[in-house]
Amino acid sequence: MVSYERLNPENVQFSGALLSEEHHRPAQEDVAVPQPDSTSLLPRRLSCSITKAVLILGSLLLVLFGGWLLHTIYWLRTTSGQAHRPPPPAPGQALGPVLQADINDTATAARSKACSAIPEAWRFDCYPEKAVVVTRELCQARSCCFIPASGSTRGRSRKNGIPWCFYPPDFPSYSLVSSKETSMGLKGTLVKDVKTYYPGDILTLEMEIRHETDTRLRVRITDPSSSRFEVPLSVPTATKKAENPKYVVELSKQPFGLVVKRKSTGTVLLNTTVAPLFYADQFLQLSTALPSQFIYGLGEHRSTFLHDVQWNTLTMWARDVPPTEQTNLYGVHPFYMAMEDGGDAHGFFLLNSNAMDVALQPGPALTWRSIGGILDFYVFLGSDPGSVVQQYVEVIGQPAMPIYWALGYHLCRWGYKTSNATWEVVKRMRNYGIPQDVQWNDIDYMDQAKDFTFDPTNFNTLPDLVRDLHAHNQTYVMIMDPGISSTQPEGSYWPFDEGLKRGVFIKDAEGKTLIGKVWPGLTAFPDFSDEATHEWWYENLQRFHEKVPFDGLWIDMNEPSNFLDGSTVGCPSNSLENPPYTPGVLGGLLRSKTVCASAQQKLSTHYNLHSLYGLMEAKATSSALKRILAKRPFVISRSTFPSHGSYSGHWLGDNRSHWKDLYTSIAGMLTFNLLGIPLVGADVCGFSEEPQEELCVRWTQLGAFYPFARNHNSLDMNPQDPTAFSPSARTAMKQALLLRYSFFPFLYTLFHHAHVKGHTVARPLMFEFPKDVKTYGIDSQFLWGRSLLVTPVLEPGVDYVDGYFPEGLWYDYYTGDSVSSKGEELRLSAPLDKINLHLRQGSIIPTQEPNVTLWISSGQPLHLVSALSDDGSASGDLFWDDGETIDTYETDRYTYVVFNISQNTMTSSVLHSDQEGSFLSIDSVSFYGVKQKPSAVLVNSQEFPFIYRDNQVLSVASLSLRLTQNFTISWM
């Protein structure tokens, strides 16, 4: 048979010369493919004479001894390889009773020795089924090694400890039997002649390797005899092979394996030879060694930003559940980023939407287990973390540029109960001068929880409230769930009647409209994989907008969530509902609190489309809002999938008013920025349970630096908007929100770079300091862009916070006091009314005088804050447009200015300008780190008054400089 190892040079051929002798093999000489019913994991019986038996025995013992010797030598060289050797003979072969027993004993001993030689960290689970006590009999029925883990009491713990049952060195897999070069790389045929333990084995596969760019490699492994579901994501189509790739691809023929190395360092980024490849109808498995334990991404899960690789399985299948550890949550993102020795980074993206497990183990290694689709994956070479994200979003789609007011403060709750009560909160916020751009309503605004309606009694003044918001330069957002009430009298509820007429709802396996249950009771679910549904959705929103002129939409419950398991009539008993392998989904069944996996949609079965539901609804909603409003659409979605950032933002779900939730929100925010959805935040102060005043103050301070900042709480909880607390708490919250508004020009520019270049907005420290390993696990601090370090308080009852400062010069944002760090943790004063902010050396950020809405504050003059490096240099930029027109960058309707400082001179360079930019002026500047008091300051060669403080801060005011005209400010 074959074995799984880290490749020796003699087992590897470079892709450019792979199997060159086979390039000339006639087609009729290709290796024959065994028929599915002619092979099995059970070995074939042999009929032998005694003489043959003796010969076989001698040969076998020789082979076993040689195999053991090679095996032992190899394991001394590497921690993850196994030696090539044939499998032991199976019981029952006709070798005579005495010789058979000796052979069996010898073979069993050799196999046991080979299994024992595999280090625990490199044991790949052969029996990953959940809630199964793995016995020796179950394991050996799969032809796998069985060794109970030391100190364990059952076959595999619920937390996925060291597997008792794992693949032996000789477990059967595919061989690469032929290949040919293509214009983009290489195509090859993979063949397996032995079935595995999952039904529907596909014994012949086609592999295509595409060298798409110098930093992007794509590999597709498909069934050449039958089409399979593929994710309908629009990805770039490369037409020319990369000329100077930064990667090297190596292939193993038997067993088939793929190794990708970074050309500059030789670091192995991908190594699939460590475990067998599976490709069955409903079970695909691919394993790889990892270059380090530093793995990020793999959303959506409640965890630390840096994933734990100690036997940690992350399940992906969109699910409505409050954020909980070890649970599949709302979104699915099969993408990870890994750090390498020396600070390089790479990414891996599996383009697959089926239910899956991603198993991390301390090898370090990772295993993908999906129950459908194909293996279609990308490797991104980076090499720095930011570049990895850029290359990823080039494939899935760049984030959308948000409408300006999306970056303001949003206020919502479930339980305002009336439109007048909602209105009163808005008025109190105004009376206290607390910034607010957007007022929201949860489902209580609806008439009996029905979409496209509002309660005519309790929310009868809702249209008036919205008009009042607009009169005060504020906006209105409301919730919209996908479940459409199916029980209204015929002719009384247009959304369902018209939807039924057009056939836009998901069907059950028999072709009837599937009925589930959500807030309005019995409901049908729109099929957003059908373009006809998009048009129906648009018409419903347009009709409702004529009654309530909303400005954006919050799409919730779109996993889709269902209060039943499947439907009112259950689900059929078939392989879609009960696949051979079910990943570790909450509830144990694919249909748990969602619709039947066997449900029919226009594009495919729900089995394939489930985790795409939120994305498809977001696309339909974004498109509808563009048509209705003729502005940039504002959409916030709960369920997400790769490319979601092109259509929508995301909030982190139904969190709790706990300090732990405050902390974990940072990891969630950073992860979604890595996943290409920068418009993200958590419910400020927590959604469920009663918020403590101190917690709400600290959360508002942190939330002021979420890219998307919304306060939202649950039904029957005490109010938690800023006006609901004591005067001192209210003042602290107001100060935090005013601080956010003052940073609007900086934040807006960061979103421009996210939209155009694929940058992150909220950024982990390790993105900017990839060579500093101390930053790799930090998720209690973060950066805005490359410049602004945020260090929030995340614990109760303290007036200080400990923060890590990477090597360099940092400036207290408020005072300009400098901190020179060698890469160390510092204790910072943090009274209840303060969140610590520091500017990184070498940065210039634009700010504005804040006001109660962004419409007002965005018209105020600019103040530039500069943090000088030791050599006196700094740089920054500003993007500006009208804040709401679609595609201003793409149609050249914007202003873009770059600021630089060197040799005691600041210069501005207007690289592009339009009318909107001409309305702005620069009124003042501050320079942190001016080492000596100047004798004079010149602005466009004219002397200006200035202030210089002992902490080396130079300030110049009353400048009135036009943004769209170049200027210089110098000191001497």
N, C-alpha and C positions, 0 to 999 in steps of 0.2 A: 504494500500500500504506500502511503505517503506520510510525511510528518510536517509539523508546523514549527518553524524556527525563524530566528533572525538570520538572514541569509549570509552564507559564506560566499566569497567571490566566485567560487566554481559553480555555484547554483544560480548565478545571476547573469543575464545578458542585457545589454543596453538596448533600449527600445529601437534605436535606429538600425540595429543590425540583428534584431531578434529573429531567431529561427530562419536565418537566411537560406539554409538549405531547403526549407519548406516552402519558400516563395515560389519554387519551381515545380512543386509537386502537382501533378495533374489533379483536377477536381475529383475524378473518380477514385483516386487513391486516398482521399481523406479518411481519417479514422472513423470506423463504424460506430454508430451510437446505439447502445443496447436499448431494447424496447422497455417501456416502464414495467411491464408485467414479467420481465425475464430476469430482473435483478432484485437483490435483497441484501439487507445487512447480514443475514445469516450466511455463513460460508457454505460453499458447495461441498457435497460429499464426494469422496474419491474412493475408488476401488483399487486396492493395491495388494500385491503379493507380499509375503514375509520378506523376501529379498528386497523388494522395492521399499518395504517399510524400513528395513535396516539402513538402506542407502539414504532414504529420506531423513531418518532419525539422525544419522551422522551428519548429513548436510545441515539439517536444522540446528543441531547443537553447535556446529561450527558457525553458522550464520548468527545464532543467538549470542554466542560468545563474542564474535566480532562486533555485532551490533551493540552489545553491552559495553565493550571496550571503547568503541567510537563514541558511544553515547556519554560515557563517563568523562572522556577527554573533552568533548564539546561542552558539557555542563560546567567544567572547570573554567571554560573560556567565556561563557556568557550565561546570564541568569534566565534567559527566556527561550533558548533553543532546545530542540530535541533531535535525536539522531534518526537518520533514515534506516528503516528496517521493515521486513514483512511482518504481518500480524501473526500471532501464535495460532496454531491449528485449533479448531473448535472441537469440543467433545463429540465423540461419536464417529470419528473418522476410522476407517477399517484398517487399523494397524496392529490388531491383536490386543487382547486384554492387558497383558503385562506391559508391553511396550507402550500402549496407549496411556496407561496410568503414569508411566515415567515421563512420557512426553508432556502430558497435561500438567504434571507437577512442575516440570522444568519450564514450560511455557508460562504457567501461572506465576511462577517465581520471577521469571524475566519481566513479565508484564507488570507485576507488582513493583519490581525495582524501578522500571521505567516511569511508572506513575508516581512513585515516591520521590523520584528525582526532580519532579517539577516543583519549583518553589511555590509556596502558597500564594504569593502575590501575582503569580502568572497562571493560576488555575482558572480557566474560562468555563463558566457554568454550563454544564450539559443538561441540566434539569431546572430551567429558570421559572417553571410554572409556580405561581403563587399558591400559598395555602396547601402545599403538598409536603408531607413528611417523606423525604427521599430515603428509600431503603436500598440495600445492596441489590436486591432483585430488580427494583425499578431502574436503577442506574445501569446495571449490567445488561438489561434488556435493550439499552441504547448503545451498548458496546463502549461504555465509558469507564473511566477510572472511578473507584469509590474509596475514599479515605475520610473517615469522620474527622472533622476539625477538632483539634485539641481544646478541651474545656467546653465543648458545645454539647447540647443535649438533644438536638434534632438535626435533621438533614440540612436545613438551611434556615437561618433565623429570619424573622420578618424584616429585619433591617439589612438583609442581604449580606450576611457575613461570608466568611470563606466557604466556597461551595464544597460540599461533600462529594458531589458528582461532577466530574470535569473531563474535558476531552483528553484522550491519550495521544501519544505522539503519532500513532498510525491511523487516526480517525480518517475515514475516506472523504475526499473533497474533489474539486475539479482539477483538470489538467489543461494546460494550454497546448492544443494540438496543432494549430496552424495560425498564421498571422500574415498580414500584408501591410505595407506602408500606404498611407493615404496622404492627400494634400494637406490635411490638418494634423496628422500624427500616425495612428496605427489602428487597425482592426484585427481582432483575433477571435478564435473560436475556442470556447471552454467546454470540456466534456467531462462528465462523471459517469462511471459505470456501476455504481452501487447506490442503492436508495438509502436515504436517511430515515429518521423516525417520524418526520412530519409528512402527511399525505400531499400528493400533487407535486412531487419533485419534478423540476424542469431539468432534464439531464444534459441538454445542449444549450449553451448561452452564447450570445454575441457580446463582445467587449469592444468599446470604441474609446480611444484615448485622443483627446483633442488639446493641442497646445494653443490655447486661444489667445493669450497675451504672454508677455514676458513674466508676468506675476500671477497668471491665472491658468490653472490646469483643470480640464473637465474630463470626467470618466463616466461612461454610461455602460451599464450591464443590463442587457435586455433578453427577452425570449424571441428568437428570430422566427419561430413558428406560429406565434400568436400575439396579437396586440394586447397590451395591458394598460391599466389606467396610468396616466401621467398627469402631474399637477398642471393645470391650465394657467401657468404663470408666464407672462411675457418676459423672456430673457434675451440678452443680446446674442446675435448670431454672428460668430466670427467667420470670416471668409478667407483669412490668410494665416498661415501657421506662424507662430511667434518666431522671430528671427534670433533673439538672444535670450532665451528663457533663463530665469534665475534658479531653475530646478532641474534635476536629473531624474529620469524615470527608469527604474530597473524592474525586470519581471522575472519571476520564478516560473518555470514550466510545470514542474510536478513536485509538490502540489502548486497550483496556480497561486501566485501572490504578487502584490503590487507594492513597490517601495518607491517613495518620493523623497528625495534629498534636496536640501538647500545647497546649491552649487558652491557658494562662497565659503561655507563652513563645513559642509559634509553632514550637517545635522539631519537625522532621519525625521521627516515630518509625518510620514504615513508609512506604516508597515503592516500589511494585511496578512503576512505569513504566520502570525503568532497564533492563529486559531482558524478552524475550518470556515469556509464560505458556504452559506446555505442560500438556496434559491428555490423555494417551493411556492406553490400557488398562493398560500396565505402565511408564509413565513420566510422572511428575508433576513439574513444575519451577516454582518460584516464587522470584524474586529480589527483593531489597530493598536500597536504600541504608541505611546505618547512620549515626547521628548522630555517632559517634566510633569510635575503634579499641578502646575499652575494653569487651570482650565476655567474659562468664563463663558457666559452665554447660556445656551440650552434653556430658553424660557418656555413656559412661564412657571416658575416655582418660587415658593417662599424659602429663601435661603440666604446665606451670605453671598457677597459678590463673587468671591473665589469659591469654586465648588470643592466639596470634600471628595477625594478619590478613594476613601477607605470603604470600599464595597457599598457604593452609593448608587442606587438606581433611580433615575428620573423618568417618570412616565409622561407621555405626551398624548393627550386626547382632550379636547376642549371640554371644560366642565364648570358648571355654576357651583362654586363652593367658596366660602370665605377663606382667604389666604391661610393655608395650613402647611406645615412642613410635611415632606414625604407624600405629597398629594399632587395629582395633576390638576392644574388650575385653568384659567379662562383661555389662555392662548397657547399656541404651538409654534416653536421656533427651533428647528433642528440645525442649529448653527453653533459652533463653538470657536473660541479663540484660545490659542495656547501660547504661552511664553516659552522661550528657549534659553539655553545658557547664553549669557552675553547680552541679553536684552532684545534679541530679535523676536518677532511674533509671526504667527501664521494663523489662518482660519480654515475651517472645514464646514461645508454646507451640504446637507443631504436634502435634495429636492424631493420630498416625499411627504404626503399629508395623511397617510394612514396611521392608525393607532400604533404607538411604538414605545419601547423601553430603550433608554440609553443607560447602559451600565458602566460605571466608573470603578476601577479597581486599582490597587496601589502599585501595580507593576512599574510605572503607571501605564494603564491601558484603558481602552474604551471599546464597548461593543454596542452596535446599533441592532435592534431587533424590531423590524416593522412587519405588519401582517398584510401588506399589499403593495401595489404599485411596482415600481422598478427601483434599481439602484442607479441613481443619477446624482453624482456629487462633484463638488468643486473643491479645489485647494487654492487658497489665496496666500501668496508669499510675503505680503507686507512690504518692507520687513518690520516697520515699527507698528505698534498697536493701532494708531490712527489710520495708517495706510491699509491695514487689514479691513477696517470698517469701510473705508472708501471703496475698496475693491469689491466688498460684499454688496454694498448698495448700488454699485454699478450694474450688478446682476439683477437684484430684486427690484430696483427702482429708488430714485432719490426721494428723500422726504419732501413733502409739500411745504411751500412758504406759507406760514400762517397769516391770517388776517390780523391786523395790529392788536385789536382788543382781546384776542385770544391770550395775549401775554399779560393781561391785567388780572385783577383779583375777582374770583368767581364765588358766589354765595348760593348755597342750596340746602334744602333739607327735605326729607320725607316726613311730612306731617305739618306743613303750614296750615293745612285744612281748608283755608279759604284764600281767594285772591286778595282780599282786603288785608288779611294777616300777612301775606307775602309783601304787600305794598308797605305795610307799617314797618317791616324790617328795613326795607330800602330807605324809607324816610328817616329812620333812626340813624342809619349809617351816614346819610347826608348831614343830619343835624350835628353829629359828632365829627364831621370832616374826615371820615375814614374812607380811604380809596376803595372804590368798587366799580368795576366795568360791566359786570354781567350778573344778572339775577336768573336763577334756574327754578324750575318746578319738577318734582318727582311725580309719580303716577297719580297722586291725589288730585291733580288738576283735571283728570279725565272723568268723563261720565261713565260710571261703572267700570272703570279701568279699560275702556275701549279706545283703541288708537284712533286718532283723527277726530276726537271729540273733546269738549270741555264741559265740566259739570255746570249746568245752567243755573243751579241754585247757589252752591258754595263758591263757584268761580265765575259768577256772572259778570264781574268787572275785569276779568282777565284781559280782554282787548284794550280796556282803558289803561290798565297797568302797563301794558307793553307800549302804548302810545306815550305814556308819561316817561318811561325809561328812555325812549328815543328822544323826547324833548330835552332830556338831561344828558344827552350824549352817552347813554348806556344801552345795553343790549339784552336780549332775552333768549334763553335756551330752555328747551323742554325735553323730557324723556320721550322716547318712542320705542316700544317693544315690538318684536316681530310677530308675536302671537296675535292672530286676528279672531275676534269673537265669532263663533259659528252658530250661536243659538238665538240670534235676534230674529224677530218675525220677518218673513220674506218681504223684501221691498223696503225695509226700514233701516238697513245698514249697508250703504253702498260699497264700502271696502270689501266685505265678504261676498255680497251678491255679485259684484262685478268681477271679483277675483275668481269666483266659482265659474262664472260665465267664460272667462278667458283661460281657465285652467292653469292658474299661476301657483297653486298650492302643491306642496309635497304630497305625493301619493304613497299609499301603502303597497305592499308586495302584490296585491290584487288589482292595483290601479285605481283604488278609491281614495278620495281625499282623506289623508291621515288626520285624525283628531286627537289632540292632546289636551292638556289643561295647564293654563297659566293664570295670571291675575284676573282676567275677565271671565274665567270659567273655562268651558270647553272652547278650544281654539284650533284653527288651521294655521299652518306655517308656510309663509311665502317661499317659493323656490327661487332664490336669487342666482342660481346658475342659469336661469332662463332670461334672455333679454326682454321677453314679454313682461316678465315680473318687474323689471326695472322701469318700464314705461308705466305700468299700473301703479307702482310705488310713487313715481314722480307725480302722476295725476292726483293721487290721494293727498300728497304733501301740498301740491299747488292749491287744491280745493280748500284745505285747512288753512293755508297761509292767507287766503282771502278773508278768513274770519279772525285769525290770530297771527299778526305779522311777525312771526318768530325770526330770529337771526341765525340760529344754529341748532344742531340736533345732537342729542345724547342717545346713542343706540345701545341699549342694555339687553340682558337676557338672550344674547345672540350666540350662544354656544351651539345650537339653541337650547335654552333651558326649558324643561318640561316638569311639571309637578308629578307626572306619572312616569313609569318606566316603559317607554315605547309609545303606547297609544291607549285609547279607551278599550280596545279589544285585544291588547297585548301585541305580541310579535310572533311571526312564524318560527318554527323550530328548524333552523337550517344552519349552514356553515357560516353565513354572514352574521347571524346573531350569536352563534356559538362556535367561533373559529377554533382550529386545532390548538392555537396558542392565544391567550388573551393577556395583553400587557397588564400591568398592575394598576388598572383604572379604579378610581374610587367607586365602590359599589360592586366591583367584580364583574360587571357586565357592560358591554358597549352601550346598551340602551339605558343604563342607569341615569335617571333624571334627564333624559333627552329623548329624541324620537328613535324609532326602530332603525337599526343599522341596515336592514333590508329595504327601507323606504326608498321610493323611486324619485329621482330628480331628473331634470332635463339632460344634464351632462353625464350622470352616472348614478350609482347607488349612494345612499347616504353613508354607507360603509367607507367609501372613498372620499366623500365630500364633507363629512362632518366638521372637521377642524378648519375648513375653508368657509364655513357659513358666515362668520363675522366679517371676514374680508370681503366676501361677495356683497353683503349688505352695506358695508362701508362704501364700496365702489358705487353701488346704486344710489346711496344717500348723497355722496359727494357730487355725483353727476346731477342729481335732481336739484340740489341747492344752487349749483352753478347756473342752471337754467332758470330757476325761480328768482334768484337774487342778483344774478350777473356780477357776483363778487366772489372772492376766495371763499370756499365753503369752510365752515367750522363744524367738525364732527368729532365727537369723542366716543370711542367704542370700548366695550369690555373685552370681547373676544378678538384676538388678533392672530395674524399669520404673516410670514415674510412678504414684504411690499406694502404692509398696512400703512406705513408712514407716508406713503404717497397720497393717501386718501383721508387719513384720520389720525388723531392723537389717541391716547390711552390713559385711563386712570387705573390704579392698582387694585381696584376692587373693594369688597366690603370688609375693610379692616376694622380693628377694634381700638377703643380709646385706652391703649396700653403703651407703656414706655417701650416695650419690645417692638411694637408695631411702628413707633416713631423711628427706631433704629433701622429696622428691616426695610423701611421705605426708601432709604438711601441706596441700598443694594438693588432694589427694584428699579429705581430711577436710572441708575448707572447701567444696569443690564439692558433696559429698553433703549437707551441711547446707543449702546453697542449693537443692538438689533435693528437699528435704522428707524426708530420711532422716538425722536427727540422730544416731541410734545407730550410729556408724561409727568404725572405726579400722583401722590396719594391723597386720600381724603384728609384734609387738614383737621387736626384734633380727633380724628378717628370717626368711623361711621357708627358703630354699635357701642353700647354701654355708655355710662355717664362720664363725661370728661372732667378731670380735675382742672382747676384754674391754672395751676402751675404748668401742667402738661400742655394745656391749650396755648399758653403763652409761648412755651418753647417750640411747640409744633408750628405755630404761626410764624415764628422766626425762621425755622427751617423751611416751611412751606413757601415763604417769600422767595426762596431760591430754588423751588421746583420750577422747571420750565413751564409746567401747567399747574397753576395754583388755585385750588378750589376747596372751600370749607363745606363739608356735607355731613349731616348726621341723620340718624334713623328715627323712625316712628316712635312716639311716646318718650323719647329721650328729652332731657332738658335742653333748651336752646344753647348753642355754642358759637353763635356769631359774635364778633368782637363787642357788640353793644350789650351782651348778656352778662358781662363780668364786672368786677370791681373797677373803680376809676383807674387804679394803678395798672391793672392788667390790661384794661382797654387802651390805655396810653401806650403801653409796651407793644401791643399788637398794631396799633396805628403807626407807631414809629417803624416797625418792621415792614409794613406795607408801603409806607412812603419811601422807605429805602429801596424796595423793589422797583417802585415807579421811577425813582431817580436813575436806575440802571437801564431803563428801557432802551435807549439808543444802543447800548452795548449788547443787550440781550437780543435785540432785533437783528443786529449785525451778525451775531452768532448763528441765528436761524438762517440768515442768508447763506452763510458758509455751509451750513448743513444741507440746505436745498441745492446749492450749486456744486459743492465739492464733496458732500457726504461726510462732513465733520460731525463730531459729537458736540452737543451744547453743554450739558452737565457731564463732566469728564472725570474719571478716576485718576488719582495721582500717578498711577503707574503708566498711563498713556503719555504723560509728559516726562516721566523719569524712568524709562524702561530698564535702565541699567542699575537702578537702585532697588534691589530685591526687597528691601524693607517696605516698599510701597505696594507690593503685589497683593497683600491681603487687606489693605486699608479700605474700609467702607463706612467709616464714621466721619470722614471728611471727603470733600470733593472740590473740583474746580469748575468755574464757568469759563469755558474756553481754555486758553493756556495761561490766563492772567490772574483770575480772582480765586483765592483759596477761601473756602467756607468751612468753618470749624464750629458746628452747633453743639449745644449742650443736649445730651441724650439721657441724662440720669436725673432723678428727683433730688431736691434738697441740697444742691451744690451751687456755689457761686464762682466756680472755676471750671475749666475744661482743659484736658491734655490733648495736644495736637502734634502731629508729626510734621516737621518742616524739612523737606529735601534740601540738599546742599545748595547754597546760594544766598542771595540777599532778598529779604522779604520786608515789606512795609505795612505797618498797621494802616488800614484804609482810612480810619477816622482821623488819625493824628499825623501820620507820616513817619512815626518813629520806626527805625530800622532794626531788623533782626538778622544777624549774619549766622547762618546755620551750617554745620558740617554734616548735616543729615542726622537730626536728633529730635527727640520729643521734648516739647516745652509746655509748661503749665501757664495758662492764660487766665486772666481775670474775666469772669463772665457773670456779672450781676443779672438779675432777672430781666432787665430791660435791654440786654445787649446780646448780639450774636457776633462772634469774632470773624472779621474779614481781613485778609491780607493780600496785598498786591505783589505779584512776582516781579523781580527785577527785569528790566528791559521791556516793560509793557506800557502802553498808553490806552486808556479807556475813555470813551465819551459818556458823559452823564448829563442829566437835565434837572432843573428844579421841579420836584414832583407836585402833583395836584390830585384832585379826587377822582379824575378819570384820565385815561391815556389820551383821549381826544384833546384835553386841555394841556396836560403836561407835555405832550409831544410837540407842542408849538412853542415851548419855552426855549430860551437861548441855551446853548451848550456850555458845559464846563469840562475841560480836558484834564484828566489826572494822569500824571506821568511818573513812573517808578524807574529811576535810572539804574543801570547796571554799574558795576565798579568803574568801567571805562567811560561812563557818562552817556551811554547809548540807550535807546528805547524805540519802540515802534508800535503802531496800532492803526486801526482803520474804522471807517463808518460807512454803512450802507443805508440809503434812505430812499423812500418812494412814498406814494400816497397811502400805503398801508392796507389797501383792500382790492386794488385792481388785479385781475388774474394775469400772471406771466409778465410782470413789469420788467424783470431782468431779461427775459427772452425777447421782449419787444423794445428794449433799450429805453424804457421809461423809468430811469432811476438815477441817483447820484451816488458816486463812490469816491471816497477821499482816503488817501493814505497819509499817515503822520509818521515822521521820523525825527529822531534827535541824535545828533552827534556833534562833538566839539562845541558844546555849549550853544547849539542852535537847533531850534525846532523848525521843521519845514512841513508844509502841507502840499500835497500834490493831488489836484482834482483830476482823476482819471476818467471820470464820466459825470455828466451833470444833466439835470433837467429842471423843470420849473419848481417842482416840490422842494428840491434842495435849496433853491434860491430864497425860500422863505425862512431858512434857518440861519442863525448867526452864532458865532463863538464869543461868549461874553467874558470868560475867565479861564485861566490855566493854573495848575499847581504842579510843581516839579519836586518830587521826593528824592532826596539824595544829592542835592547840590552841595558839594563839600566845602565851598568857601562863599562868603557873602559877596555878591557881585557889587561892582562899583556903579554899574548902569545896566538897564534892560532896554533893548531896542525892539520895537514892533514895526516891522516893515521899514526899518532904518530910522524910525523916530523913537526918541527916548520916552519911556513910560514909567510912572511910579510903580513901586513894587514893595512887597513885604517879605522879609527873610527872617525865619525863626531859628532858634538855637538848635533845633533838631534837624537842621539842614533842609527845611522846606521853603521853597521860593514860590510866591504867589503873585499873579498879576491879574487885575480885574478891569472892568469897564472897557473891554476891547472893541466890541461891536464889529467883529470881523465877519465878512460874508463867507459862509461855508463853501460856496461855489467859486471862490477866488483864492488862488494860492497866496500863502502868507509865510513870513518868517518871524520868529521870536528868538532873540539871542541875548546872552548876558556875558559880561566881561568883568 
